Structures are given as C-alpha cells and as structure tokens.
C-alpha cells in the first residue's frame, strides 16, 4: 500500500469507515466524543483530508464497534474485488445490462432509486455546508427518511423520492409529473391522537424535507425540495377527517418551472426551517 492519502486502497478504507459509522447510526459528533476528539477530526479522515496512523485506525474501529482485521482483509483484496467493474465480474456487456433493465421496469426503478440517492448526496449533501450525513437503514420500516444530515448544527431528515415516469408530460413549455410520497410497504403506525393505523401513508412531521429528482423531465440530475408541513394531506375517504390531517397524500404533483411548495435550493428550505424552529 502506498503512503498517499489519495491511494485507491486508502480511499477504500475511508469509505469502509464511513459505511461502518452509518450502519451503526452514529453521527460524526458521536464518534468524535467516543474518541475524545473534535468533530473536525472525524470529518477530515472521512473526507480523505487526514491520514490515520495505525493507533488512530484501531481507536476509530473500536469507537465504531467493528473488527479492524475484517477491514484490512477487504483492503488487501482490493485488486480482486474492486479493480474490475461489475460488468467484467458478471461477464456481460453494457448493452446486455441496458436490455435487462429495459425488460424489467421494477429492477430499473429500484436501481434508479439508489442512483438518485447517490446523486442527491453527491450534489447537495457534501461538506463544508453539510457537516454530517447519515444513511438510514433501508430494512427498518418503522423509520422513514433516507438521509439524516447536520446543517448549521441542526439535524434534519431528508426523504428522497423520484418522479413516476409514466406520469411525465410536456405541454406549452411546462413539464408535469407526479412523485410517489408513501412508505411503499404497509406498516402499523400510531397517530399523535393515539389511534393505531395500518397504512402506506407517510406522517406529517415524520421527516423534514422531501427531495425529488426531476431527471425524467430533461435527463438532467436536478432535485427539488419541499417542507414536510407544506405537502398535501391525503383525501382518501377510507380515513376519518381527523386521521387525514395527520397523513400525507401518497402522490404530489411537480412542475417545471417550479410551483409552490417546491424550491430548487435545499439550503433556502433548511434556513427557513431553522428560523421556524427558533
């Protein structure tokens, strides 16, 4: 392994440490407290701006409750595991993968969702403005929100969604489409009034900001944002009027050019939420 902080192996180590922290649902500040270090220490080694020595590496893995030897094994197998693309490993061409995705809309939609979350983080959830970003556990259906972020020392939950491609339309210079805003799977929830309910609806206040990628509009990675409290409530008559006030509609219309409640600047939305909190 070379000594450069920017070597491919060290970059893999950095990503493994970030993943371990996120899987354990720890913020950078919490890890820093365990290490008796400032948060900037964690932020810098996660971003590759600071190289950990052996002792620091062991201390970090202890704070993350992970086995350091397993990480070393992953790094040692770097050439075999990461040098080849997934297409080379599976012995297929890009054309074959493209055809498979075209033939399987559900697979394409699932993959697109993960790519969308990656793009959201890449374009909007990076330092220095976002000081921490935690990926939620996809398998925990009790909790909603795809990213938990720290901005201006405040925590926010971001719910990421995509446009429903079969609803996309363009007319008179205006794009329209619907975005899914539900939990996908039916789950048991308890409303603020104490009522238990089985529903796919998301709750008012369950997350802070809805982020929707509008890639299908013009095949450009762009996101729009809305506060949870500004989203429409469900109108389904299967719920009582009191229940409907706590439940978000399962779809919301999005236009381009934008119309309220959506904005194209996440930080403007977050700044407004901070002002409302205080």
N, C-alpha and C positions, 0 to 999 in steps of 0.2 A: 504494500500500500504506500502511495506517495505521501509526502508531508503536506501537500497543498490542501488548504481548507476546501478548495473547489474541486478536488478529485471526485470522480464518479462514485467511488466507494464511500467517501465521507458524506457525499450528498445523500447516498442511500441510508447511512447511519442517521443523518439529520432527519430524514423522512420517517424512519422507523421510530425515532424518539417522539416525533410529533404525533404519529399514529397511536403510539402507546399511551401518550397523555390523553388524547381524545377518547380512546376506548375506555379509559378509566374515569372519564368525565371529570377531568381535572383542568382547572384554568392555569394559565401561566403563573398567576399570582399565588395560587395554592402550591404549585410545585416550588416556586421561589421561597415560600415560607418554610416548606419542609427542608430546603437546602440552606436556609438562613442566608439567602442571597436576595438582592433586589430583583424585581421582575425583569429588568433590562438584561440580566444575565441569561435568563431563560429565553427571552425574545431574541437575543443575539445568537445563541448557539442554534436555535431553531431556524433562523434565517441564514445561517452559514457565515455570519459575520465574526464569530468567535469559535476557535477550535478548542474542544475539550481535551484535557490531558487524561491519562488513564485513571487517576484517582477521581477526577471530576466525573468521568464517564460512569464509574462504579457508584458514585454517590447519586447521580441522576437516575440510574436504573433502580437503585434502592428506593428512591423517592417515588418512582413510577410503579414500583412493585412488579418489575419484570426481570426475567433471567438474563443477565448480561451475556452468558455463553451462547444463548439462542440467537441473540443479535449478531454476535461475532460469526456464528455459523452462517447466518444469512449473508453477511458481508463477504465471507470467504467464497461463497457460492455465487457471487455476483456475476462473473463472466458467463456461467452456465445458465443462470436464471433470468438475468436482465439484459444481457447483451443482444440476444435475438428478439425480434418483435414477436408478438402473439401470432402473427400470420406465419412466420417461419416455424414457430413451435408446432402449430397445428397443421402445417404443410398445406396451406391454402393460399390463394391469391386475394388481392383486394377486391377483384371483380366477383369472386365467389362469395366473399363476405357481404358485399353490397347486394348481391342477388338474394342471399339468405335473409338479410334484413328487409328487403323489399317484399319477400314472400311471407314474412312473419311480422305483421304490424305490432303485435304485443311485445315481441322481442325488441323491435326497433324503438317502440315507445319507452320501454324500460331503460335501454341503453341511452337514449336521448335524454332521459331524466337525469341520469348520473352525469352525463356530459354537461348538462345545463347547470347542475350544482357546482361542478368543477369550474365552469366559466364564471359563475356568479362570484365564487371565491377569488378567482384569478383577477377579475376586473374590478371588484368592489371591496373585497374583504381582506385587504392587504395592509401591512404596516406602511407608514407610521400612523395613519389615521385610525385604523382598527388595530388595537393593541393586543387583542386575543381573539381567536376564532376556534370554537369547539364544534365538532361534528356530532350530531345527535345519533343515538343508537337506532338504526333502521328497524330493529326487531322489537323494540319496546313500543307497542301500540298504545300504551297508556299516555305517552308523552308525544306531543306534536311540536314541530319546529325542526328545520333541517340544519340550522346553524345557530349557535349561541355566541354572540360577539360582545366585546367590550369596546365601547366608544366613549371618549371623554369620561372615563371612569364609571360609566353606566352600562349595565347589562341589558341586552336586547335579544329577543328570539325572532329569527327570520324563518318564515315558511316559504319554501321555493316551489313554484308551480310552472307549468308550461301551457301554451295555447293548445286547444283541441283543433288539430289540423283540419278536420272535416267541417269546421265552422268558419274557417278563414274566408273572407270575401273582400273584394276591392271594387269600389264604385265611386265615380266622381272624385277621384283623388283622395279617397278615405278608406283606410283599412279597418275592418271589424272582425272580431273573433270572440269566442268565449274561452275562459280559463276555468279549469276544474279547481274548486276550493273546498274539497272534502277530504275525509280521512281514508278514502279508498275502501278500507275494511270496516265493517260494522263493529262497534265497541260499546261497552257499558260505561256510561258517564253519570255523574251526579251534578245536577244544575245548582246554581247558587241558592235556589229556594229549597234545596234538599231533595228534589224529585230525581229518582233514578230513571234513566232512559237509555234504550239501545238505539244507536243512530250512527250514520256516517258523517253527520254534520260536524264541522268544527265549531268550537265555542267562541263567543265574544270574549276577548281578553286572553284567549289561550296562547296566542303568540302576539308579537308586537307589530311586525311588518310583513306584508305579503309581497314577495318578489316574483315577478312573472317574466320569463324570457319571451321576447317577441320575434324570435328568429324566423318563424314561418312568414312574417309579413314581407320582409325584403331579403331574407337569407343573410342577415347581419346579426351578430351577437350583441343584443341590446336588451336591457332589463327596465321594467317599470315597477314602481313601488307604491303601495297604499298602506295606510294605517289600518290595523285590525278594526278599530272602532268606527271607521268610515265605510266599511264594507256592508253590502246589503244583507238584511236578515232573511231567513227562509220564509217562504209564503205557503209552504205545503200545509194543507188543511188537516193532515193527519196529526199535526201537533196542535196543542191548545194555544190560544193567543199569548198566554203567559210563557209557555215554553218557547214560542217563536222568537221572543225578544232576546233570548239567550243564544240562539243558534244562527250561524251564518248560512247564507244561501250556498248551495253546492256548486254553483257556477256564477261567474261575474263577467260582464261584457267589457272588452278592452278595445279601444280605438287608437288609430294613429292617423293624424295628430291626436295627442292625448286629450282626454277629458277627465274631470274630477270623478273619483277621488285619487286618480293615479298621477304620479310625478315621475320624471326621468332622472331625479337626483336623490339618491339614497340619503346622503348626508343632510340635505334640507329636511327630509322627513324625520331623521333621527334628532336633529336640532330642535325641531318643533315638539317632538315627544319629550325631550329633556326639559324644555320650557314648560310644558304642561305638567310634568311631574313635580316641578318646583314652583 
